[in-house]
Amino acid sequence: MNAAYDHDEHALPSVLHLQRAKEHGEWVGFNANSVFNDGLMVKLLVNDGQVQFKALPLDLREQDARVLNHGVPVPASPAIADRIVTRLNKISAPFNTRLVFNPVTYALTIEEA
């Protein structure tokens, strides 16, 4: 594969990956699509027959300047958390449900839309 991209045969895989991830300094393909960068870890709590959800929005850092950070999750910024909840609500709409996330308490509720 290195030869196909005119790299030295001993080039590291990260050299090839970086070339395929950016064009003219802009992210392309997999790395450019936020759906592959955004994550959500959900904890299900059952107490006395009551079900509650806690959620932690995650940033998988696919566009991080440091390649070794790619795919290593960290808590998402408020902007990324909003993007995650917005996307989930869009794909939940056909099921007549809506997710409400409280970034202070990490509570996630599912309501009828």
N, C-alpha and C positions, 0 to 999 in steps of 0.2 A: 504494500500500500504506500509506503514511503516513496518508492520509486515512481509510482503513478502521480504523486504530487511534487516530484522533483526535490525530495528531501534526501539527505544522506541516509544510507541504509541503517545506520545506528541511531537515527534521531529518536527521541523519546515520543511515546504516544501522545503526550500533551502538545507537542509541536503540530502534529497532524490534526488533533482535535481543535486546537485554537484556530487553525486556518479554515476548518470546516464550520466553525461556530460564528465567525465574523466575516463580513465583506465590507471593504472600504471603511473599517472601523465601527461598523454597526452590527449588532447581534442579528443572526439569521437562524432560520430553522427552529429546531427544538429549543434552543436557548432564547429565542426571541418571543416565544409564546408563554405568557404568564401562567397558563394552566399547568405547566410543568414546573413552575417555581413555587406555586402556592400550595400549602398543605394545611390540614386541620386535624389535630389530635383531639379525640372526644373521649371523655370519661363518663361512664354511666354509673349513677349512684341510685341504689334502691334502699330506702329506709322506711320501715313500717308500711310497706305497700306503695309508697310514693316513689315515682321515678323522676330523677333530675339528671340533667346533663351539664357538664362543665366542658368548656372547649378552650383549646389553645391554638390560635392561628399561627402557622409557621411560614417562615421564609426559607426556602431551600437554597437560596443564594446562587442560582444558576448564572447570574450575571456579575458575580463578585469579581473584582479585579484580581484577586488571588485565586488561582485555579484550584488549589487544594481545598478551598472553602466550598466549591461547587457541590451541591447535594448534602451539605452538612447543615441540618436545620437549626435555626435560632428563632426566638419569638418574633413574630411579624410586627412591623411598624403599624401604627394606626391606619395608614393609607392602604397597606397590603391587607390588613384584617378587613377593612371595609370592602376591598375588591373581592375577597374570598366570600364574604357574606352576600354581597350583591350577586355574584355568580351562582352561589347555591340557591338563592331565592329565585333566580331566573330559571334554573333547571327544576326547581320544586313547584313552580307555578302550575304546570299541568296536573299536579296532584292536589291542588287547592291547599297548599301549605306554605307557610312563611316562617323563616328562621329569624329569631331576634337574639342578638348577641350583646351581652353587657361586658364591655372591656375592663371594667373595674372589678367585677366579681367573677368574671369568666363564665357566668351563667349563660346557657344556651337553651332557649325555649322554642318549641315548635307549635305554631298556632295555625288555626284554620284561616285561610286567606279570605 
